[in-house]
């Protein structure tokens, strides 16, 4: 049982780190922070898999239901962040397209 407590505490710490990392993502630090977050998520999945094999996923959920809620919130935060960056990329693409169109029009009138 002591092992379960240590592992769940480690998972919570990793989840907190990932949550903060995702919240603090910017275009400048995206590549490094996002990769670090993915590495931490992989570590969380490894711990979860190990605990699921040893104790069963239902027992882990009963032991610490807050952890499942936190995981869901992180997933939503991750999805929202990806959507935000996707929208920014689309906006930039649209601006580039309009700039190129204006450039062509200007060249046409010369």
C-alpha positions, 0 to 999 in steps of 0.5 A: 500500500505504501508503494501505491501512495508513493506512485500516486503522489508521483503521478499527482506531482507530474500532473501538476507539472504538466498542467502548469506547463500546458498553461504556460505554453507560448509560441516562443517556448512551444517546442521545448515545453510541449516536448517536456510535457509529452515526456511527463505524460509518458511517465504518467502513463507508465506509472498508471499502467504499472499500478493498473497491473498491480492493483487494478484500475478500479481500485486506483480510481477508488483510492484516489478519485481526484486523480481521475478528475485532474487527468480529465482537466489536463486533457481538456486543457491540452485540447484547448491549447492545441485548438488555440495554436491551431487557430493562430496558425490558421489566422497566420496562414490567412494573413500570408495568403492575403499578403501574397494576394495583395502583392500579386495585385500590386505587381499586376498594376505595374 
